[in-house]
Amino acid sequence: MILEALERVLDDHCNSAAVRRIEAGDRAGPLWDTIEQGGFLDILQPEELGGAALPLPDLFPILECLGRHCVALPIAQSIVARALVGAQATLPPGLVTIANRLQHTANGDLSCVRTPYGLLADYVLTHDGESMLLMPCAGAERTCVGDPRNATATLTWRDVAPVMQLVGDAQALSAFTAAMAAAMLSGAMQQTFDMALAYCNTRVQFGKSIGKFQALQQQLSVMAEHVLAGAIAAECAFRSKGLAPSALAGAMAKSRTSEAASLVAATAHAVHGAIGMTDEYDLGLLTRRLHDWRMSYGAEDYWNQIIGQQILSGSGTLVDQVRDI
């Protein structure tokens, strides 16, 4: 029911034209207001706090849906942030994004590197190694990272105090952001594959659709394997009865989806040819997100190291540990 309602909202207010307007700097559209007023940001909150008490496994299709629609606002981050804060406090109104770690620079400044939606957000929920902090973006120096349309930025604070200091586990925050990004990658990869498949079935060359050529069929088959493997890994990360995904399951989900994202994007553009590179065509909205979300909260190399460390420090055989995960 929640997923169906969200689909309707996104169909109405998050089409490709709306995404492009947000990327161009127009945040005043109806998308955020509709999401906020509809109670979607509180779906993980318990009922006594006005939420829907949605179990964690049911969050996966919702995040995947946000990825399919190529959302240009930190809706997923705001949902997760409210869940992590829980009953400790009420977050202030506005766009809330998440950064895994707050770093101390050599000159004493505070910094959140490569923060998704850092150019747009009003607040950042992060962790300094001891507690969770809600930092105001209004007092930060924002440095764009990559394509400005993706709104990813490094935020730096000088003599700025946090809005809130909260109890929170750094590992839980990290695992949740990894699983969240994996779910959104899964949705974006599925939509990218659907576009590539539809194009192959409609584009005619030498008297037949190009999807009937064996070379393209092979590319689509490999692409489909990676899309499905990423979806399975991402969904498994949400099979938890706790508040947050497990650290190892989140790491494996983000590693597998990040690994698949580059191949899926490259194959989609190879299949589409020149038309896929034009600004007017919607494929670029998805593949830019694939590359950006692949790097968000750590690419596959980062998570592979964490997986390796946990596997080596665990007990039993590797097969036993995989079964446990």
C-alpha positions, 0 to 999 in steps of 0.5 A, a space after each residue: 500500500 505504501 509502495 503503491 502510494 509512493 509510485 503514484 507520487 513519483 509518477 506525478 512529481 518525479 518524471 524526467 522533466 521534474 528531475 531536470 528542473 531540480 538538477 537545474 536548481 529548482 527545489 520549489 517543486 511539489 515533490 518534497 512537499 508531497 513526500 513530507 506531507 504524505 508521511 513517507 519520511 516516517 515510514 520506519 518510525 513506530 506508530 506512537 511517534 506517528 510513523 508506519 512501523 514498516 519492517 526493514 524488509 519492506 523498505 527495500 522495494 521502496 528504496 528500489 522504487 526511488 532509484 528507478 525514478 532517479 530521485 534528485 532529492 535526499 528522500 531515502 537519506 531522510 527516511 533512514 536519518 529519522 529511523 536512526 534518530 528514532 525517539 531521541 529527537 525530532 529532526 528539524 524540517 528540511 532536506 536531511 542527507 547522511 554522511 558516514 563519517 565526520 573527519 577532523 582536518 589538519 587545521 581543525 575544521 570538520 569535514 564530510 567528504 563526498 556527501 550525497 545531495 550535499 549541494 541541496 541538503 539543509 542538514 547532514 546526519 553523520 558520526 564522529 566516532 563517538 556519537 551521531 551529529 546533525 550538522 547545519 549545511 547553511 554554515 558549511 563550505 560546499 565544494 561540488 564533487 563531480 557533475 554538479 547536476 548530481 548535487 554531491 559535495 564535500 562539506 567543511 565547517 569552521 567553528 560551527 556547532 552541531 544542531 544535535 548530538 545523539 546516541 548512535 552506533 557508527 557501524 549501524 549508520 554505515 551499514 544502513 547507508 550501504 544497504 540504502 545505496 545498494 537498493 537505489 542502485 538496484 532500482 536504477 540498474 533495473 530501469 536502465 536495463 528496461 530502457 536498453 531492452 525496449 530500445 533493442 526491441 524497437 530499433 530496426 536495422 537491416 530489416 529487423 530489430 537490433 535485439 535479434 542480433 546475437 552480439 546484442 543478445 549476448 550483451 543484454 544477457 550479461 547485463 541482466 545477470 549483473 542486474 539480478 545479482 545486484 538486486 538479490 544482494 541488495 534485498 538480502 541486506 534488508 532481511 533483518 529484524 533489527 533497526 538496521 541491516 547487518 554490517 556484513 550484509 550491507 557491505 556485500 550489497 554495496 560491493 556487488 551493486 557498485 561492481 555491477 553499476 559500471 558494467 550496466 551503464 557501459 552496456 546500456 550506452 553501447 546498446 543505444 549508441 549515439 542517442 544515449 549520449 544526448 542530454 534530451 534522452 533519459 538514459 543519461 539521468 540514470 547512468 549518471 546516478 549509477 556512477 555517482 551512487 556507485 561511489 557514494 558511501 564507498 565503492 566496491 573496493 572499500 567494501 571488499 576490504 571490510 568484507 575481507 577483514 570480517 571474513 578473516 576475523 570470523 570463525 568457521 569456514 567461508 561457506 558457513 559464514 556465507 550461509 549465516 549472512 
